[in-house]
Amino acid sequence: MWLLLAFLSATLLGFYDSFKKAALRDNPVVPVLLLNTLFCSLIFLPFIVLSATTTVLDDTPFHVASGGWSEHRYIILKSLIVLSSWVCGYVGMKHLPLTIVGPINATRPVMVLVGAMLVFGERLNVYQWIGVLLAVVSFFMLSRSGKKEGIDFKHDRWIWFIVLAALLGAVSGLYDKFLMAPRGSGGVGLDRMLVQSWYNIYQCVLMAGVFMVTRYQSNKEQGHEATLSKRSGERTRNPNSKVTPFRWTWSIVLVSVFLSAADFMYFYALSLPDAMISVVSMIRRGSVVVSFLVAAVVFHEKNLRSKAVDLALVLLGLFFLFIGSR
């Protein structure tokens, strides 16, 4: 059952990445991310209210357990980690092809394994080391494919945003293992719906603060430009202004819907007996297949043949990680 949920989560995650790319086209990052966290919060808010005030959701997968500060402090930290990853990921994805971003994100299980080795003292077997090496080779080959589109992996800042997002995503995955593990196994033993519901709420609050700060700075810069224009007798706006106007698109809503559904399947899978987070994490990265196909068919991205080879190496690496983690 948990394997089926992991595959469903991967499929939904692929569409989530695709709609995220569509939402960010000709749109500023901060308002889009704020709306995504808002819609995710609105999706889970009824579950929180109904669980706290009625017994309708008792004994269902949608019930949200109650928790005090001792539980919520861990969830707030998760919100900070995930939101930091999202900010970096959204900024990078806005400026890079989806066929470049997807394979880089697919290397997260490798980072999780290395992190588990460093943090939890786990040892990698031969199959896992092969998966790690294939991921490194695929990253090198992906950098060569990127050069054909003028993307230098060493000096392109957007690439580093995606890499940082992947690293923070790996940290989040390791943290999920800690949050979900029973107390007897050294974890916190938190309820999955408590984590998923409230970390979305906290993210929305954090993003509202980020939005207000960036909006204040933007208004301040525009006010300064207007003052200079008035003094010089100009009435037109500075053509070099970097402020991108927000444009509503329904793909923003679909980002939140598909992400919430994908995360629900993910947390549900982890809550089941015998579920292995290393295997679930790897299967979820198979979402790159869906996003790659959408990038080819819908966005008509370039150099698909060479990128397909890079993608095949990534998937082969994930296959070896899967074998080594069983």
C-alpha positions in Angstrom: 0.0 0.0 0.0 2.7 2.5 0.9 4.5 1.8 -2.4 1.3 2.6 -4.3 0.9 5.8 -2.4 4.6 6.7 -3.1 4.0 6.3 -6.8 0.8 8.3 -6.7 2.7 11.0 -4.9 5.5 11.0 -7.5 2.9 11.5 -10.3 1.2 14.3 -8.6 4.5 15.9 -7.8 5.5 15.9 -11.5 2.3 17.8 -12.3 3.0 20.2 -9.4 6.4 21.1 -10.8 4.9 21.6 -14.3 2.1 23.9 -13.0 4.7 25.8 -10.9 6.8 26.5 -14.0 3.6 27.7 -15.7 2.7 29.9 -12.8 6.1 31.6 -12.7 6.2 32.5 -16.3 6.1 36.3 -16.5 5.2 36.5 -12.8 7.2 37.7 -9.7 8.2 34.9 -7.3 7.1 36.3 -4.0 3.3 36.9 -4.7 3.1 33.5 -6.4 4.7 31.7 -3.5 2.5 33.6 -1.0 -0.7 32.5 -2.8 0.6 28.9 -3.0 1.1 28.8 0.7 -2.3 30.6 1.3 -4.2 28.1 -0.9 -2.4 25.1 0.8 -3.4 26.5 4.2 -7.0 26.9 3.1 -7.1 23.3 1.9 -6.1 22.0 5.3 -7.8 24.6 7.5 -11.2 22.8 7.5 -9.5 19.6 8.6 -7.9 21.4 11.6 -11.2 23.1 12.6 -13.4 19.9 12.2 -10.9 17.8 14.1 -10.8 20.3 17.0 -14.5 20.9 17.2 -16.3 17.7 16.1 -15.8 14.0 15.9 -16.6 13.8 12.1 -13.0 13.1 11.1 -12.2 10.7 14.0 -10.7 7.4 12.7 -10.2 8.8 9.2 -7.0 9.6 7.4 -7.9 13.3 7.5 -8.0 13.7 11.3 -5.6 16.3 12.7 -4.3 15.4 16.1 -4.0 18.1 18.7 -0.6 19.4 19.9 1.0 21.9 22.1 4.2 24.0 21.9 6.3 20.8 22.4 5.0 19.6 19.1 4.5 22.8 17.2 8.1 24.0 17.7 9.3 21.1 15.6 6.7 22.0 12.9 7.8 25.6 12.8 11.3 24.5 12.2 10.1 22.3 9.3 8.2 25.3 7.9 11.4 27.4 7.9 13.4 24.6 6.2 10.7 23.9 3.5 10.0 27.5 2.8 13.7 28.3 2.4 13.9 25.4 -0.1 10.8 26.7 -1.9 12.1 30.2 -2.2 15.3 29.0 -3.7 13.5 26.5 -6.0 10.9 29.0 -7.2 13.6 31.6 -8.0 15.7 29.1 -9.9 12.8 27.5 -11.8 11.6 30.9 -13.0 14.9 31.4 -14.9 15.8 27.8 -15.9 14.3 25.2 -18.2 12.2 22.5 -16.5 14.3 19.9 -18.2 17.3 21.2 -16.3 15.6 21.7 -13.0 13.9 18.3 -12.8 17.0 16.1 -13.1 18.8 18.2 -10.5 15.9 17.9 -8.1 15.9 14.1 -8.8 19.3 13.9 -7.1 17.8 14.7 -3.7 17.7 11.0 -2.6 21.4 10.9 -3.0 21.8 13.9 -0.8 19.4 12.2 1.7 21.6 9.1 1.7 24.8 11.1 2.2 23.1 13.1 4.9 21.9 9.9 6.6 25.5 8.6 6.5 26.9 11.8 8.0 24.1 12.5 10.6 22.7 9.1 11.5 25.9 7.1 10.9 24.4 4.9 8.3 26.6 3.0 5.9 26.1 2.8 2.1 26.2 -0.6 0.4 27.7 -1.3 -3.1 24.4 -0.6 -4.9 23.9 2.7 -3.1 27.4 3.8 -3.9 26.7 3.0 -7.6 23.6 5.2 -7.4 25.6 8.0 -5.9 28.3 7.8 -8.6 25.7 7.7 -11.3 24.0 10.8 -9.9 27.4 12.6 -9.9 28.0 11.6 -13.5 24.5 12.6 -14.6 25.0 16.1 -13.0 28.2 16.5 -15.0 26.5 15.5 -18.2 23.6 17.8 -17.4 26.0 20.7 -17.1 27.2 19.9 -20.6 23.7 19.9 -21.9 23.1 23.2 -20.2 26.0 24.8 -22.0 24.2 24.3 -25.3 21.5 26.8 -23.9 24.1 29.2 -22.5 23.8 27.9 -18.9 27.1 27.6 -17.1 26.7 25.4 -14.1 29.7 26.9 -12.3 28.8 30.6 -12.7 25.0 30.6 -13.3 23.5 31.8 -10.0 20.1 30.2 -10.9 21.7 26.8 -10.9 23.0 27.4 -7.4 19.6 28.4 -6.3 18.2 25.0 -7.5 21.1 23.1 -5.9 20.5 24.9 -2.6 16.8 24.1 -2.9 17.7 20.4 -3.4 20.0 20.4 -0.4 17.4 22.0 1.8 14.9 19.6 0.4 17.2 16.7 1.5 17.5 18.3 4.9 13.7 18.4 5.1 13.5 14.7 4.1 15.9 13.7 6.9 13.9 15.9 9.3 10.7 14.1 8.3 12.3 10.9 9.3 13.0 12.3 12.7 9.5 13.8 13.1 7.7 10.6 12.0 9.8 8.1 13.8 8.3 6.8 17.1 9.8 8.2 20.3 11.1 4.7 21.2 13.2 4.9 18.0 14.7 8.3 18.7 12.1 10.3 16.8 9.4 12.7 17.9 6.4 10.5 16.8 4.3 13.4 15.5 0.9 12.8 13.8 1.3 13.2 10.0 -1.7 15.4 9.5 -0.6 17.6 12.4 2.7 18.2 10.6 1.2 18.7 7.1 -1.6 20.9 8.1 0.2 23.2 10.5 3.5 23.6 8.5 1.4 25.0 5.7 -0.2 27.5 8.1 3.2 28.6 9.4 4.6 28.9 5.9 1.7 31.2 4.9 2.4 33.4 8.0 6.1 33.5 7.2 5.5 34.3 3.5 3.1 37.1 4.4 5.9 38.7 6.3 8.3 38.3 3.4 5.7 39.7 1.0 5.2 42.8 3.2 8.9 43.5 3.5 9.5 43.1 -0.3 6.4 45.2 -1.0 7.6 48.0 1.3 11.1 47.9 -0.4 9.5 48.0 -3.8 7.2 50.9 -3.0 10.2 52.7 -1.5 12.2 52.3 -4.7 9.3 53.3 -6.9 8.7 56.4 -4.7 12.4 57.3 -5.0 12.2 56.9 -8.8 9.1 59.1 -8.9 10.8 61.8 -6.9 13.8 61.8 -9.3 11.5 61.8 -12.3 9.6 64.8 -10.9 12.8 66.7 -10.3 14.1 66.1 -13.8 10.7 66.9 -15.3 10.1 63.4 -16.6 6.7 61.7 -16.2 7.5 58.3 -17.5 8.4 55.4 -15.4 12.0 54.2 -15.3 12.3 51.7 -18.2 15.1 49.9 -16.3 12.8 49.1 -13.3 13.0 45.4 -12.4 9.5 45.3 -10.8 7.5 42.6 -12.6 3.7 43.1 -12.4 1.7 40.2 -11.0 -0.6 38.4 -13.5 -3.3 36.0 -12.2 -3.3 32.5 -13.7 -5.3 29.4 -12.6 -2.1 27.4 -12.6 -1.3 29.1 -9.2 -4.3 27.3 -7.7 -3.3 24.0 -9.4 0.2 24.2 -7.9 -1.3 24.2 -4.4 -3.9 21.4 -5.1 -1.3 19.0 -6.6 1.3 19.8 -4.0 -1.2 19.2 -1.1 -2.3 15.9 -2.7 1.2 14.8 -3.3 2.3 15.6 0.2 -0.8 13.9 1.7 0.1 10.7 -0.2 3.7 11.1 1.0 3.0 11.5 4.7 0.3 8.8 4.6 2.8 6.4 3.1 5.3 7.2 5.8 2.7 6.6 8.5 2.1 3.0 7.4 3.9 0.0 9.0 7.1 -1.1 7.3 7.3 2.0 5.1 10.9 2.9 4.2 11.5 6.7 3.9 14.6 6.1 1.7 12.5 4.1 -0.8 9.6 6.5 -0.6 11.9 9.5 -1.2 13.5 7.8 -4.3 10.1 6.9 -5.8 8.9 10.5 -5.3 11.9 11.7 -7.4 10.5 9.7 -10.3 8.2 12.8 -10.7 10.9 14.1 -13.0 9.6 11.8 -15.7 6.2 13.6 -15.7 7.7 17.1 -15.6 10.2 16.2 -18.3 7.3 15.0 -20.6 5.3 18.1 -19.9 8.3 20.3 -20.6 8.8 18.6 -24.0 5.1 18.6 -25.0 3.8 21.8 -23.5 6.7 24.1 -23.1 8.6 22.9 -26.2 12.0 23.1 -24.4 15.3 22.5 -26.4 18.0 19.8 -26.5 15.7 17.1 -25.3 17.7 14.2 -26.8 20.8 14.9 -24.8 18.8 15.8 -21.7 16.9 12.5 -22.0 20.2 10.7 -21.7 21.0 12.7 -18.6 17.6 11.8 -17.2 18.1 8.1 -18.0 21.3 8.2 -15.9 19.4 9.8 -13.0 16.7 7.2 -13.1 19.3 4.4 -13.3 21.0 5.9 -10.3 17.6 5.9 -8.5 17.1 2.3 -9.5 20.4 1.3 -7.9 19.5 3.3 -4.8 16.1 1.5 -4.6 17.8 -1.9 -4.8 20.4 -1.0 -2.2 17.8 0.4 0.2 15.3 -2.6 0.1 
